[in-house]
Structures are given as C-alpha cells and as structure tokens.
Amino acid sequence: MNLKGIRLNTSFFPTLDTSKTVVNKNYNGATASFSHNTDTVAGDYVEKEISAFKNNTVLSAFVSPFSSITDVDNINITGAIEFGIYIPTDRWADPRYATSTDIMVKYPLIPDYNSSTWTQASIDAGFNVTLGATKTTKYPNHGQQLFDVSGGKYGYDLKNNVVGQTDVTTPLILFMKQWFKEKFRYNALTASYRNGASAIEYMLKDHFLNVRNSINDNNTDYSLSMQKSSTTRQGDMDTTMTREEILNTVRSNLETTLSTGGWYTDFTHWHTAPKGEIDEFLNTITTTTGTRNLAKVGYKTATEYKALADNIGVVGVKSYNDSVLVAVKVKNDKLIQEIQTNLFVNVNLTDTPLANKEITCDYDIYKISMNNFMIAIPVNNVKALLLRQTDKPQYKTLNKPQLVSSSKTLIKTDVETNIVIYSVATGGSINDVTVVTRSTEYKTDHVINLSDTTKDYYCGMITKNKMMNLVKFNI
C-alpha cells in the first residue's frame, strides 16, 4: 500500500483519531531550541566548525556572493554549518545595467551609499540631490529613503503605500535566491540584513520565512518575523560588562528559553571574535543545558520547523486491519513546499492493532517507550504514512555518534555519519586545528589517508538527524 503523497481531507478520513498524536513544538521533540549564527565565513571558520562538533550544535552563517565565503561548498555538504542569505541592502538592481552579465555591474552599491557627500554618480542615477552636498553615510536605503531621494523613481513610499516607478529591489532578491539555490542546492528561507538596514522588509515576506535584524533584546520567544531580533550578541554586548557577566546573561536567557519552550538565538561576527570565544560560548550553552533536551540546531532548521509546526491543521491516526495510518493535513500546502525539515509527531499506539508491538515504516521512527513513538515526517512531500508490525525494528536515536575505531586509513563510526578529520600539533588547542580531510557520504566506514604520526587528530561526526560528536585519536 503506497501512501506517499496522499493529501488528507475529511471525506477520506472520516474517523481520524487526533487524540493519539501530538505535534512537537521543537525539532527532534526537544523542550526548546537554540541557534548561533554569523554573517561572514572567512578562513577562521574551522575553529567554529570543530566547536560545533564538540558541543553537538549545528551553527549558521548568512552569506552573499558579495562577501567572503571561504570553503562553503565543503562546509555545506558536511552539515555542521547551515546557511541563509546575507541580504546586501547596500546594493540595488541598477536599471541602467539590467542586461549586464557581471553581477558587480548589474547589482552595484547604491550610488554614494557609503559616502558623506553627493557625487555625480547619484545625479547620473536619477537622484534629486545637489552635487557636493553633505549626506549621511549608509544612505539611501531601500524603501522610503530611496523613494524620497529619487522623487519616486525607485524605492517604496511606506507613508502612502506607493511603489517607485522602477523596482530596483525585487530583481536583487530574486538573484540572491537563485544564486543561493545553485550554490547550496536548497531554497533559502532565512536571511539577515546587511548593516542592519531593514527598511527592505516590505519586499521580503513573499520570499523568506524569517529575517534577522541587528537588534539583541533578550528575546527568547519562538516566533518568526521579517524583523527577528536576537536574544544576545555575546561577542559585542555592553562593553562595560565583564566576560563573566556576559556569560551569566547567556545562562539566564537560556534558563528562560528552557522553561518556556522558546528559541534562544545568538549572533556573533566570527571574523572579529577572539580565538576561543565561540567555543567558550557554546560550551556555556552545553554545560548550562546539562541533560535537558535542547535542540541546538541551525537558524534554517529552527525557522523551518516553526513554520511547519504552525502550519499543521490536523494530525491523526486511523487503524487499517493490522496497520495504523498516520495522516497530516496542512493549512497552506504552498508554504511548506520549499521546507526541507521534517515534522516530529508523537504517536500513541495503545488500543490500536499495533499495541505492544514493534513497528516500522518508510521514515525515521524513535521509540520513546512501549506504544509511544516519535515519527519524523517529511511533510513537504508526504501527507500520510503506514505503520506496520516488524520483528526487526530499526529505530533511530538522539544519541551522539561514536567513533568505533580509527587508523591511518579507516575511520569506523557506530551509525552512518559524515566526518571531518582535523589535526593540530601534539598537545595543541582545538582552536588551532586545520582540516585534513572530509568524508561527505553518510556511511559507517570512511576511507582516509593519514601519515603524520606527530599530530593529534580529531574526528568530527554528524548524523542525518544532526546529532554530532568530536573524538580525539592518534595514529
């Protein structure tokens, strides 16, 4: 019985039992969620990636073809760092060069954006300004400022809900979305504003689910917005605070997040963070959390999961002879088509044909206890799945992957993983490691080639369900 792609409606499931299912509010059935992100990926990303493995935390980076993006192809395939779009709010789609194939020409900086005086470039672009007159830097931004300075040629008049004569924003957004999909092979549904210039938000709601602004306000609410503030910016909080005071603020916000089922988000510029700071911060999150169930996931995953969970209309079960159907009805099917993240649904099989039995289906199942299971459902293309009895269950777990054995030529892990091998001088810090090799096909046996016996080696491992671990080894 192939039920893939079935779309639920009340006539098809007239006796759907919704009392036996619960949609989890957080990814992996966690109590709360945490995400850490940045907006530039330079060569020092390695220090952050290895800390991600060490702290079982998927990190995030907002990127742009106009900013540094060192080695992102390999990072992306590994999975320890997720990506979103860093919106270049200081650029526009210059209508004079719409046919250019050079992105630096087609999407240049807004004329005189970073200047303190108006030049001929702005006049040539059609701005109503006085040559040589003083101006504010980082001006004009998309929206009202661009509308005003061009006399209505460009931008958007928020006061009167009037669009400029020529749209210089949408082509830029569409280019960024297409560039991202070609590079990362998935749709960008999250973004961050460059320079904190969020006046462009009026154009983003049709393209993104969640967009980060530059504000940090101790917000731990699990919500989505075109103006999503961060909980903290631990790397550049109040300069009068000591490091311990900053970390105490981090701990306090995390406790609030865990007690309310919220979402703690932190933004830090990796390229300016002192060596070891990110690892110290992530370790604070890890030790404060302890054994509590915190989903330490990427900004993309947390955003997609929230959008998905909020878009579920009905989830229920129906018994079919010796099987149980789990079905999902969404409120807006169009919204979830680009979402990659699975929905985690708890199912109670008491008083069903599968009561007190082991089960299987075509998707990941986590056994919580007898008759209680959590199912990971890829709702973007599956609306119903069939649970069946089995004598050989293959349940997934939320355990961290383990290194079974290591040698110069082979790494074995206990479950299928992607791995990264790092090396450092004997006795050196993980903050000083370099990448030796990556293996990016999920499997248990990874063929490698190591030769330097004077080094300390570390193996970073990540599973398909984003559980991570870091283990030191020698050859």
N, C-alpha and C positions, 0 to 999 in steps of 0.2 A: 504494500500500500504506500504509494508515493504521495506524501502530503506537502512537499516543498512548494512554497508559493501560494498556498491556499489563503484566500482573504476571507476573514471572518465576517459573517453577517448573522443577524438574529434568526433568520429563517433556516440557515444551515445548522446552527447550534441552538435550538430552542430550549435545551435543558442544561446549558453550560453552567457548571458549578464554580462560582467565583470564591467560595469560602475556603477552598483548598490551595489557593495561590496568593502569594504576596510579592509585589514588585519591590526589589531592594532599592533604597534611596541612594546608595553609593555603589561604585564599581566593586566587583568581587564580593558583594554582600557586606562591605565594611561598615563600620559605625560612622565614619566621617572621612573626609578627603583632604589631601594636601598636594600642592603643586608649587614647584620652584621654577622660575623662568628668567631668561635674559634676552637681549636683542642683538648681540653680535657674537659670532662664532669664529674666534681667531685661533692661532696655533696653541694657545694655552687651554683649549677645551679638554685636553687629555686628563689634566688634573681633576676636572669636574666629572668627566665620564667615569673614571675609576672610583671616585667617591660615590657616584650613583650606584655602582655595583656593590660597594662596601655597605651602603646604607639602604639597599633594596628600594631605591627611589628612582623612578623614571623622571628625568629632567626635561625642560622645554626651552626652545630657542625660537625667537621670531626673526625671520631672515628676509633678505631682499637681494635682488641682483645688483643693487647699487651699494651694498655694504659687504664687509668681509664675511666669507662663508667657507672657511678652511675645512676641507676634507668631509663636507657634509654628506656626500654620496655614501661613503663607508659608514659614517655615524648613523645615517638614516636606516640603512639595511640592518645594522646591528640591533637597534631598537631601544637602547638605553637613554636616548635623547629623542624627543618628538619635536615637530616643527609647526610653526604657523607663520603668517605673513607679517613682516615689519613694513607697515604702510608708509611709503615715502611722501609724507604730507608736504614736504618742501618742493615737490616736483609736480608738474602738470602735463597733460597731453597737449602740447603746443599745436594749435590748429594749423599753423603755417607749415608744419612738417609732418602732417598726418600720414604721408606715404613713405616716409623715410624708413629704412630697414635698420638704422643704427638707433638702438634704444636710448643712447645718451643724447641724441639729437631729437628723437621723437618725444621723449619724456624728460626734458631738461629741468634744471632747477627753475622755479618760478623767478622771473626776472627781478633782480635786486633783492631777493628774499633775505639774503644774509648781509646785505649792505646797509650802511647808515645814511646813504644819500641816494636819490633817484638819478638814474643814468639814462642814456639814450636807449638802452635795451628795453626799458619799461615803456618808453614812448613808442618805440617800434612795435611793441607787443599790443599796443592799443590802450595802455593805461592813461587815465586823465591825471597826470602828475606834472610837476614843474621840475625841469632839468636842474640838478644840483641841490634841490631842496632836501633838508634833512628828513629822515624817516626812522621808524623803529625797526630794529633788526628782527629777523624771523617774521616778516610781514611782507606781503599779504598772505594770509592763509586761505584755503578753500572755504567756500561758503560766503558769509556776509562780507568779509573783508575784500575778497576778490571781486564780488559783485559791486561793492561801493567804489573801489579804486578803478574799475573798468567802465563805470557808468552803465552797468547792466549787461555788458558783453559776455562776461563769464561769472562763475560762482552761483550763489543762491541767496535770494533775499528772504531770510527767515522771518523778518518782520511782516512781510506781506505775502509770503508763500509764492514767490515768483522765481522761476528758474532763469538763469542767464541765457542769452541768445545762443551761445555755443557751449556745449557740455565738454569741459576740459577735465572732468573728474572720472566719469564712468569708464572711458577708454583706458585710463591708468589702472583702475581697479581690475578691469577685465584682463588687461595684460598681466598684472601681478598674479591673478588667479590661474591663468593659463601657464605662465612661467612656472609657478609652483607645482602644478599638476604634472607637467612634463618632467620636472626635476625629481619630485618626491613620490610620484605615482599614486597620489591620493588627493582629494579635494581639500583645500584649506578652508576650514570653517571657523578658525580663530585668527585674531590679528592683534596688533599693537600699534599705537600711534607714534610715529617719529616726532621728537621734540614735544611730545605731549599735546600736539596740535590736533584737538579732537573736533574741530568745527566741521570736519568732513563726515561726521557720524550720520547725518541725514541721508547720505548716499550708501550706507553700508548695510542696512537692515535686510536688504534683499540678497546679500552676498555672504554674510557671516552670521554665526550664532552668538558670538561673544567677542568683544573687543576690549583689550586692556588699555586704560589710560595711565597717566603717570602718578596718580594720587595714591598714597597709602594712608589708611584711616582706621586700622584695626578691625576692618570689616571681615567677618567670618561667615557671612550669610551665603548659603549655597544657591546662588541665583546667577542669571545671565543678563548681560546688558551691552549696549553699544558704548557704555561708559563704565566699564567694570574696574573698580578700584582694587588695589592690592591690600592685603592685610598688613604686610610690612614691606619695607625695603631695607632689610637688615644691614646692607652694606653702606647705606648713606642716610641712616636715621639721624636724629638730633645729635649734632656734633658735641654737645655738652655732656652727653651720656657716656659713661664708661662702657667697655665691651661687655662686662658682666651685666650691667643694667639693660643693655640692648638684648642680651640673651634671656634675661628674666622677662622682658616684654614678649619675646618669642614664646617662652614657656607658658606665660599667662594666656596669650592668644590661642595657643594650641590646646590648652585645657578647655577653654571656651568652645573651641571647634569640636572637640571630642564629646563634650557634654551636650551639645546642641545638634550634633549630626551635620555640622556645617562644612565649609570649604575654606581652608587656610591657603592663601596664595602669597608667595613672596617673589619680588622682583629684585634682582641684583645685576649690575653690569659686571660680567665675568672679566672683561678686558681691563678693568680698573681694580678689581678685588685683589687684596693682598694674597699672596700664596698661603694656602691653608685655610683661608676664611670660609670658603664654601663648604669644605669638609667639616670644619668646626660647627657650622650652622646645621648641616644635615645630621651630624652626629647628635646635636642637641635635640633635634626633632625625634631621632631614633630613640635616644635614652629617655626622653620625656614620655614618649608614647608607651614604652615598655611592651607588655604583652597585649595591649589593647589593639583592636583591629582598625588600623588607619590605612586607607587606600592612598599610597604615595605614588600618584600617577601623574602623567603629563597633563598640561593645560588642555590639549586637544582631547584626551580621553575623558577628563573630568567634565569638560564642556559638552562633548557629545553625549555622555551618559546622562547628564542632567536634562538635556533637550529631549533625549529619547524617553526617559522615565516620565517626564511631564507630558509627553505626547501619547501615552498609553491610555486608551479608553477602557478596555476590558481585557483581563487575562483570566482564563478559567480552564477547567478540565471536563472531559466527557469520557465515560467508560465505553469501550467497544470490545465486547466479548472478553478476551484475556489481555487486552491492551488498554492504555489510557492516552487519550489525545490531550495535548496542551495547546491552547489556541490563544492568539493575540489579536486584538483589534486596536488599531491606532486612530487617533483623532484626525491627523493630517498626514496622509501617506507620502505626499510630495516632500515634506520637511525631512524625512528620515532617509531618503534615497542616497544621499551622499555620506551618511554616517557609517563609519566602519565599526564602531564599538558595539559589543554585544549587550543585550539586556539580561540582567541576572534576576531570575524568578525562583522563589522558593515554592516547592510543591509538596503537599502533604498527601500521601497515598493511603492513609488509613481509610478503611471501608471502601476500597476500590479493588478491582481484580488483581492489582499488584501489591496489595498489602502484605507486609512481611517478606517481600521478595527482593532479590537483586534485579537491577534494571539496566537497560541500555537504550540508546537512541543514536541518531546521526550526529549529535552535537555533544559538547562537553557537559558532563554531569559531575557534581560534587556531592558526596554523601555526607550529610550532617549527622544523622542518626537513623535508626530503623524507621522507615516510612517517610523520612524527611530528607529532601534533596534540593540542591540548587542547580538550576539549568541555565547555561549560557546560550541565549537565543540571538542569532544574527537577524534581527527584525527587519533590516533593510531589504532582505530577500526571502525571509521565511516568516510565515504567519501561523503555521501550525506544525507540530511535530508529534511523532508517535512514540510513546514509551512502551517498551516490551520487556518481558522477563528474560533473564540470561543466567547461565551458570558461570560465566566468565566476565564479570563486570570489569570495566576499565575506567574507574573513577579518576578524575583529576583532583589535585590537592592545591592548597595555597602554601605548601612548603617551599622553602628556598631550594633551588637545585644544588646538588652536591657533587664535588669532584671525587670520582671513584678511583682513578689512577692517573698518573702523569709520567711522561718520559720525554726524551728529546724528539720523538716522532709521533707520539699519540697522546691525546687527552680524551679520557672517558668520563662522561657525566651520567648521573643516575636517571635522568629524563632527557628528552630532546631539548637542546639548547642552541643558541648562538653563543659564540665565545669571542673574547678578546684576550690576547696574551700581551702582558706588559712586562717590561724589565727595568731594573734600576741597579746601580752599584750595590754590592753587598752591604746590607745594613742601612741602605738609603731609605728616604721617606717616599710614601706613595705619591706625594705631591711632586716628585721629581721623575716619575716614570716616563718611559716612551713606549709607543705601540710597536710591538714586534710583528704581530700578525693577527688577522681576523678570520673566523670561520663563520659564514653567514647563511648556512643551510641548516635548518633545525634538525639536529641528529644527536646521537649519544657518543659516537666515535668521531673525533676530529683529528685528521692527519695534519701534523705540523712539522717544522724543521728548525730545531733549536741546537745551537752549538757552543755558545759561550757559557762555560761552567762556572765562571767567576761572578755571574749575575744572580740577583734574586729575581724570581719570576712570580707574577700574579696572574691568575686566571679569572676573568670576569665572565659570569654566566647569566643568561637571561632566557626564560621560557616564553612560549607563545602567549601565556596569560600574564606576562610581565612580572613574574617573580624573579628576583635577582640575588646573586651572591658573589663574593670575592674571596678567593683562597690563594694563599701564598704557597709556592712549591719551589723545589730546586731540582736540578738535573745532574 
